[in-house]
Amino acid sequence: MTDRSAISKGLMKRIADSKSWVTTNQGAEIEGMEVRGHPAKIKVIQFLDDDRVEANGIRFRLFFGKGKMQYFADLDVRINPNWVMAEGKDDTAPYIVLYVLDKKGAGDSLKWFYVIEQDQLCEDLEMGEWYLSFIKRSIRPGADGKIMIHRSEVELV
């Protein structure tokens, strides 16, 4: 049986821990990514806190490409820690959603991860690893089309 309260509390803890993690890691680069078979890196940009349903999370910048063809895309990994209950419909579980942002900052969702079991919180993973796991699962080959649409060229100096 799903312990709804424990899942929501676990995600709220991840949100609180995310805020302090970003404070000490803002601007840090995380290696170990790959996009279309080429090495990539992620940079921690900011903690997200606004008035959306999935108000909290972290914005990352994904750098990828090869040679002189270097690109970046901004990714928001957002968390909704609450169960949504609507009369006459099945309850919607808390979720983590990954958005790729266009040049105007509007989001285009890549993948949704519904959290229905407490072990999905992966409490043993360090914060950066936890977020990276969602990013890696969202940009696998064949699922990265939206990233390619919203990419911007890196100006090489």
N, C-alpha and C positions, 0 to 999 in steps of 0.2 A: 504494500500500500504506500502511496506517495505521501510524504510528510510535507504538505504545502508550506507550512510555517517555516520549517527548517530550510527549505529551498529558498524562500524569499529572504530569510535572515542571512543565509550564506551569500546570496547575491548582493545584499545590502553591505555585508562585510567586504566583499570584493570591490564594491564601489568606493567605500571609505578607504580601503587600502590602496586603491588606484590613485586617489587624490594625493595621498602622501608619496606614493611611488613616483608619480609624475613630478612632484616638487623636487625630488632628488635626482631624477633622471631626464628632465626636460633637455632636449637637444642631443641626448645620447643616441648613438647609432647601434643598431642590433644587426649583427651579421647572421648568416645561416639561411638566407632566403634564396629562392631560385624562381625566376620568371622565364618561361619558355626556354628552359634549359641553360639559362645564363645566370651567373651570380647576381644577387640583388641585396639591398640592405634597406632597413627600416629606420627612420628617425622619429623619436618621440617629440611631438609638437606641443600638445596641450591636453589638459583635463577638460572634459566637456561637462557643462552644467547649465542647462537651459530649461525651457518650459515644455519640452516635448514629452510624449509618453515614455520614450526611452531617453530620459533627460541626461543620463550620465554615461561616461565612457572615456575613451582616449582617441585623440586624432593622431595619426601617424602619417608620415610621408614615405612612400615606397619609391626607391630609386632603382632603376633597372635599365638594361640595354647593353649594347656591346660597341666597342670602339668609339667612334665619334657620334654614334646614334644613342645618346643617353636621354632617358625620360624620367618623369616622376608623376605620381598620382597621389592625391591625398585620400586617406582611408579613415573613416570613422568607425570604431568598434563601439557600439552603444548597447546598453543593458536596460531592460525593463524587468525589474525584480518582482512585479506584481502579477497575480492571477487575475484575469479579466473574466467576469461572469456576466452573461447576458441572458435574460429570460428567453427560454425556448431554444437556446443554442448551447453547444458544448462549451465548457470553460476553455479559455485559452491560457496555456501555461506561460510562465515567465520565459523570456528569450533574450538572446544576444543576436544582434543583427549587424552586418558589416555593410557599410555604404562606401561607394567611390564617389568623390565629389567632382563636379564639373568646374569649369573656370570661374563660374559665378558663385560657387559654393553650394549649389543645390545637390542633394544626394540621390543616387541611383542605387537601390539595394542589390547586393551581390548574393547574400546567403543569410538565411535565418536559422538559428540553432535554438530549438525549444528545450528548456531545462525541466525535465519531469522526474529526474532521479537525483538524489543528493550527490552521488558519486560523479555526476557530470560537472560539479563545481571544481573538481581536481584540486582540492585544497593543498595537496602536497607540491603543486607546481608554483614556482616563483612567479610573481606578477607578469614580468616580461614574457616568460615562457608561456603563460596561460593565454595572453593576448595573441602571441605569435602562433599558437596552435589554431586559433580561429582564422587568422589571416592565411596561414598555409592551406587550410582546408577550403578556403574560399577562392583561391586563385590558382587552383590546379589547372594544368593544360586542358583546354576545352571550356573552362569556366571563367576564363579571364578576358572575354570579349569586351565587357563593359569597361574594364581597366584600360584596354587598348583604345577605346573610343574616347575616354576622358583624359588620356595622358597628355602631358605637356612636355615640350623639349627642355632639357637642362641647357642653360647657356654656359658653354665651356669657355673658360678664360684662358 
